Amino acid sequence: MAGNEALRIRDVKTILTAPDGINLVVVKVETNEPGLYGLGCATFTQRYLAVAAAIDEYLRPFLIGKDPSRIEDIWQTAMVSSYWRNGPVLNNAISGIDMALWDIKGKVAGMPVYDLLGGKCREAAAVYRHADGATLQQLEENVIRYREQGYQYIRCQWGGYGGKQQAMHTPEGAAAGAYYDADAYARSVPAMFEHIRSKVGFDVELLHDIHERVAPIEAVRLAKQLEPYRLFFLEDPLAPEDLEWFRMIRQQSSTPIAMGELFVHPQEWVPLIQNRLIDFIRCHISAIGGLTPARKLAVLCEAFGVRTAWHGPGDVSPVGHAANLHLDLSSLNFGVQEWYGPSELIRVVFPGTPEVRGGFAYLNGKPGLGVELDEKLAAKYPAVNKLPAWTLARRPDGTSARP
Ligand code: MG
């Protein structure tokens, strides 16, 4: 900063990159102090160009000249600056800015973001990995492999979501798509856990993701049927459109429920938490607007005995994974962290990507979020605009379905 000049946002850049073939959106907020900038994750991989336009065309001019230390004020004013709000594109755009501002604040303070949030409650975050398999034997081998690597939490999925399209009884002329059979899938889940528990016992936490693939009443039945297998949680049993059904699941089973990766609006999560209808909140932090709303959500959950399990797939950049972990380390009510296993290439493009050892994810303790981006290298792996085929889901009779 020159002389006594106040700290200001000098520029905002959107960086689109896909080192692992997954389109990532990273935001760089630059200040008038040479070398002082922040990075944030704004990844909405299926609509990354729309997020980039929201940042470049609307938020960049809105932010230039503002004081980057005023995170709360910037978040609130940016959120209402479009009047219409709480959609995934604009939330992701604001998240990229918001995380970058927390990164800057940490760098100015000389502290990791978890220290700004109250300090560590734990040294590292327990993570869960995804074990799957076309056969139960394959799945069992993958579960055992993860256990041997020190993972204490393992998500089990068997054979996709049921059935092969060529074996389905589809009508003539049925449209192309990613077909699945919800009934075959629902019947397979209790059988899968019967097998896995009989092989590995109960000394490991097992999880499962329904991915909102079944009818609501089937989700009620599954939650009941899975009780004997003592899941750590059952994820996304219902779609955000069917939230009223959570009460029925709760009334009929004690299987712990995790929900929220598709949430974008506070009124989706507040009633579930307030009425104690879920056990874990697992929002995609960039899809709800960044660290600022996520830390408030974590505190709200703490008051109601709900734990956190933030969404952590491959379509979150390492900057976003670090943001998850800063909250994990500083939240009393942290539950578990989803971990996708970044490639070596991702680690080179994003120096400082968190590391996992013995089933725990560690941050590097550097000021801010602690993750950097090699922009020149990132440019060698450009994002590609292609239709994600898995989102074109259909039921066996050809009807469009939720992916
Ligand atoms: Mg999920």
Residues whose N, C-alpha, C, O or C-beta is under 5 A from the ligand:
A	BS01	MG	D209
